[in-house]
């Protein structure tokens, strides 16, 4: 899950850091596609989940495209990488922090942040203005109700897509607790999000979620589509023999809207 609208505890950190977590929605506008053309890209991890972002990078062909990953295997389907760094995220961050000094955000970053905030405001307005239990609304509402010790287990297809597009990936910590990160105390914690890709995309997701709740001994909230739920209803028998905190949300999806 992306860091969606991570709220910082101090004005200094918000002044120097720019999180653009709604780029998928922003790229729906053709005018923005032509304007957002980064010169340098540092990608941590070997694969982008967003097709729109991947297409943007392929079209703009950055002058420097640096990929950081902890294995030697190549992943460059568009053949636009210019540099590869084999290192863990922690080792790479330590080196960058040692040789780079924080700078004030430029006009380009500020413009993107304003655009990101406008998109977030519009999404929130549309979700709150519509009284119906739409799939985006359910994703937002469930994510907002979770506690840091909870686990959000997501079904495949539209369940995980809607959670990624509309859900929040952070939650407030109990009073008095903070997480030290990025040089400042942040009173928020990222949610643990789990999924399972079955043989056909929907195989055994209910059983896997119950097994995860049993093995982790944590409160698990499971959100799944109706077809995935029906396909693995036998997994509900596992709950009889296991004392665990488990909540399941089944979503009715219109036929033909699985993907």
C-alpha positions as CSV (number, residue, x, y, z in Angstrom):
1,X,0.0,0.0,0.0
2,X,1.2,3.5,-0.7
3,X,1.8,6.0,2.1
4,X,-1.5,7.8,1.6
5,X,-1.6,11.3,3.0
6,X,0.8,10.6,5.8
7,X,0.3,13.4,8.4
8,X,3.5,14.7,10.0
9,X,3.9,15.8,13.6
10,X,6.0,18.9,12.8
11,X,5.8,21.6,10.2
12,X,9.5,21.2,9.4
13,X,9.1,17.7,8.1
14,X,6.0,18.6,6.1
15,X,8.0,21.5,4.6
16,X,10.9,19.4,3.4
17,X,9.1,16.1,2.4
18,X,6.7,15.6,-0.5
19,X,4.5,12.6,-0.7
20,X,2.5,12.3,-3.9
21,X,0.3,9.3,-3.1
22,X,-2.6,9.9,-5.6
23,X,-0.5,9.9,-8.7
24,X,-2.7,7.1,-10.2
25,X,-5.7,9.5,-10.0
26,X,-3.7,12.5,-11.2
27,X,-2.6,10.7,-14.3
28,X,-6.2,10.2,-15.4
29,X,-5.9,13.8,-16.8
30,X,-4.1,14.0,-20.2
31,X,-2.9,17.5,-19.5
32,X,-1.1,16.3,-16.4
33,X,0.5,13.5,-18.3
34,X,2.2,15.9,-20.6
35,X,3.4,18.1,-17.7
36,X,4.7,15.5,-15.2
37,X,8.0,14.4,-16.8
38,X,10.7,13.7,-14.2
39,X,14.4,14.0,-15.1
40,X,15.6,11.6,-12.4
41,X,13.8,8.6,-11.0
42,X,15.0,6.5,-8.0
43,X,12.8,3.3,-7.8
44,X,13.1,1.2,-4.7
45,X,11.9,-2.3,-5.5
46,X,11.9,-4.2,-8.8
47,X,8.3,-3.7,-10.0
48,X,5.7,-1.0,-10.1
49,X,2.2,-1.9,-9.4
50,X,0.6,1.0,-11.2
51,X,0.3,0.7,-14.9
52,X,-0.3,4.4,-15.3
53,X,2.9,5.3,-13.5
54,X,4.9,2.7,-15.5
55,X,3.5,4.0,-18.7
56,X,4.4,7.6,-17.7
57,X,8.0,6.6,-17.0
58,X,8.2,4.8,-20.3
59,X,6.9,7.7,-22.3
60,X,9.0,10.4,-20.6
61,X,12.3,8.3,-20.6
62,X,14.1,10.0,-17.7
63,X,17.7,11.1,-18.1
64,X,18.6,8.9,-15.1
65,X,16.5,5.9,-14.0
66,X,18.0,4.3,-10.9
67,X,16.6,1.0,-9.6
68,X,17.5,-0.2,-6.0
69,X,16.9,-3.8,-5.2
70,X,18.4,-6.4,-2.9
71,X,19.0,-9.1,-5.6
72,X,21.0,-9.3,-8.8
73,X,18.1,-10.2,-11.1
74,X,17.2,-7.9,-13.9
75,X,13.7,-6.4,-14.3
76,X,13.4,-3.8,-17.0
77,X,10.7,-4.7,-19.5
78,X,10.7,-1.2,-21.0
79,X,14.6,-1.0,-21.3
80,X,14.8,2.4,-19.8
81,X,17.0,1.8,-16.7
82,X,20.3,3.6,-16.7
83,X,21.7,2.4,-13.3
84,X,21.1,-0.5,-11.0
85,X,22.1,-0.6,-7.3
86,X,22.1,-3.9,-5.5
87,X,21.5,-3.1,-1.9
88,X,18.9,-3.3,0.8
89,X,16.6,-0.4,1.4
90,X,18.2,0.3,4.8
91,X,21.8,0.3,3.4
92,X,20.7,2.6,0.5
93,X,18.9,5.0,2.8
94,X,22.0,5.2,5.1
95,X,24.3,6.1,2.2
96,X,21.8,8.7,0.8
97,X,21.4,10.3,4.2
98,X,25.1,10.5,4.7
99,X,25.9,12.3,1.4
100,X,22.7,14.2,0.7
101,X,21.5,17.3,2.6
102,X,17.8,18.0,2.8
103,X,16.6,20.9,0.7
104,X,13.5,23.0,0.5
105,X,10.9,21.7,-1.9
106,X,11.0,23.4,-5.3
107,X,8.1,24.8,-7.2
108,X,7.6,21.5,-9.1
109,X,7.2,19.5,-5.9
110,X,4.9,22.1,-4.4
111,X,2.7,22.2,-7.5
112,X,2.4,18.4,-7.4
113,X,1.6,18.5,-3.7
114,X,-1.2,21.1,-4.2
115,X,-2.6,18.9,-7.1
116,X,-2.4,15.9,-4.8
117,X,-4.3,17.7,-2.1
118,X,-7.0,18.8,-4.5
119,X,-7.5,15.2,-5.8
120,X,-7.7,14.0,-2.2
121,X,-10.3,16.6,-1.3
122,X,-12.4,15.7,-4.3
123,X,-12.3,12.0,-3.5
124,X,-13.3,12.6,0.1
125,X,-16.1,14.9,-1.0
126,X,-17.5,12.4,-3.5
127,X,-17.3,9.5,-1.0
128,X,-19.0,11.5,1.8
129,X,-21.6,13.1,-0.5
130,X,-22.8,9.7,-1.7
131,X,-24.8,8.0,1.0
132,X,-24.7,4.6,-0.8
133,X,-22.3,1.9,0.3
134,X,-20.2,2.0,-2.8
135,X,-17.0,-0.1,-3.0
136,X,-14.7,2.9,-2.7
137,X,-16.6,4.2,0.3
138,X,-16.4,0.8,2.0
139,X,-12.6,0.7,1.4
140,X,-12.2,4.1,2.9
141,X,-14.5,3.5,5.9
142,X,-12.9,0.1,6.8
143,X,-9.4,1.5,6.6
144,X,-10.3,4.4,8.8
145,X,-11.8,2.1,11.5
146,X,-8.7,-0.1,11.8
147,X,-6.3,0.0,14.8
148,X,-2.5,-0.3,14.5
149,X,-2.6,-3.9,15.9
150,X,-5.2,-4.9,13.2
151,X,-4.4,-6.7,10.0
152,X,-6.3,-5.9,6.8
153,X,-6.5,-9.0,4.6
154,X,-7.7,-8.2,1.1
155,X,-9.3,-10.3,-1.5
156,X,-8.1,-10.1,-5.1
157,X,-9.4,-8.2,-8.1
158,X,-11.5,-5.1,-7.2
159,X,-11.2,-5.5,-3.4
160,X,-7.4,-4.9,-3.4
161,X,-7.6,-2.4,-6.2
162,X,-10.2,-0.3,-4.4
163,X,-8.2,-0.5,-1.1
164,X,-5.1,0.7,-2.9
165,X,-6.9,3.6,-4.6
166,X,-9.2,4.8,-1.8
167,X,-8.1,3.3,1.5
168,X,-5.9,4.9,4.1
169,X,-2.6,3.1,4.8
170,X,-2.0,4.7,8.2
171,X,-3.7,4.8,11.6
172,X,-3.2,6.7,14.8
173,X,-1.1,5.2,17.6
174,X,-2.3,5.0,21.2
175,X,-1.7,8.2,23.2
176,X,1.8,8.6,24.3
177,X,3.4,6.3,21.7
178,X,5.4,7.6,18.7
179,X,7.4,6.1,15.9
180,X,10.8,7.6,15.2
181,X,11.2,7.9,11.5
182,X,12.6,10.4,8.9
183,X,14.2,12.4,11.7
184,X,11.0,13.3,13.5
185,X,8.5,11.7,15.8
186,X,5.5,10.6,13.9
187,X,2.4,9.6,16.0
188,X,1.1,7.4,13.2
189,X,1.7,3.8,12.3
190,X,1.4,2.1,8.9
191,X,-1.3,-0.6,8.7
192,X,-0.3,-4.2,8.0
193,X,-1.9,-5.2,4.7
194,X,-1.9,-8.9,3.5
195,X,-3.2,-10.7,0.4
196,X,-2.9,-14.0,-1.3
197,X,-2.7,-14.7,-5.0
198,X,-4.4,-18.1,-5.5
199,X,-4.0,-20.4,-8.5
200,X,-7.0,-18.7,-10.2
201,X,-6.8,-15.5,-8.3
202,X,-9.6,-16.4,-5.9
203,X,-8.6,-19.9,-4.6
204,X,-8.4,-20.3,-0.9
205,X,-8.3,-16.6,0.1
206,X,-10.8,-17.2,3.0
207,X,-8.8,-20.1,4.3
208,X,-5.6,-18.2,4.0
209,X,-7.0,-15.2,6.0
210,X,-8.2,-17.5,8.8
211,X,-4.8,-19.2,8.8
212,X,-3.0,-15.8,9.0
213,X,-5.2,-14.7,11.9
214,X,-4.4,-17.9,13.8
215,X,-0.7,-17.8,13.1
216,X,-0.2,-14.1,13.8
217,X,-2.6,-14.0,16.8
218,X,-3.8,-10.6,15.6
219,X,-7.1,-9.1,14.9
220,X,-7.8,-9.7,11.1
221,X,-10.3,-7.8,9.1
222,X,-11.0,-9.6,5.8
223,X,-12.5,-7.8,2.8
224,X,-13.4,-9.9,-0.1
225,X,-15.7,-10.0,-3.2
226,X,-18.7,-12.2,-3.4
227,X,-17.3,-14.7,-5.9
228,X,-14.1,-15.2,-3.9
229,X,-16.2,-15.7,-0.7
230,X,-18.5,-18.2,-2.3
231,X,-15.6,-20.0,-3.9
232,X,-14.0,-20.8,-0.5
233,X,-17.0,-21.0,2.0
234,X,-15.6,-24.3,3.2
235,X,-12.9,-22.3,4.9
236,X,-15.4,-21.1,7.4
237,X,-15.3,-24.5,9.1
238,X,-11.8,-23.7,10.2
239,X,-13.1,-21.0,12.6
240,X,-14.8,-23.7,14.8
241,X,-11.5,-25.2,15.9
242,X,-9.6,-21.9,16.2
243,X,-10.2,-19.1,18.8
244,X,-9.2,-16.0,16.9
245,X,-10.4,-12.4,16.3
246,X,-11.7,-12.4,12.8
247,X,-14.0,-10.1,10.9
248,X,-15.2,-10.7,7.3
249,X,-16.7,-8.2,4.8
250,X,-18.3,-9.6,1.7
251,X,-18.8,-7.2,-1.2
252,X,-21.4,-7.7,-3.9
253,X,-19.8,-6.9,-7.2
254,X,-21.7,-6.4,-10.4
255,X,-21.2,-9.1,-13.0
256,X,-18.3,-8.2,-15.3
257,X,-16.7,-5.8,-12.8
258,X,-14.2,-8.3,-11.3
259,X,-11.2,-6.6,-12.9
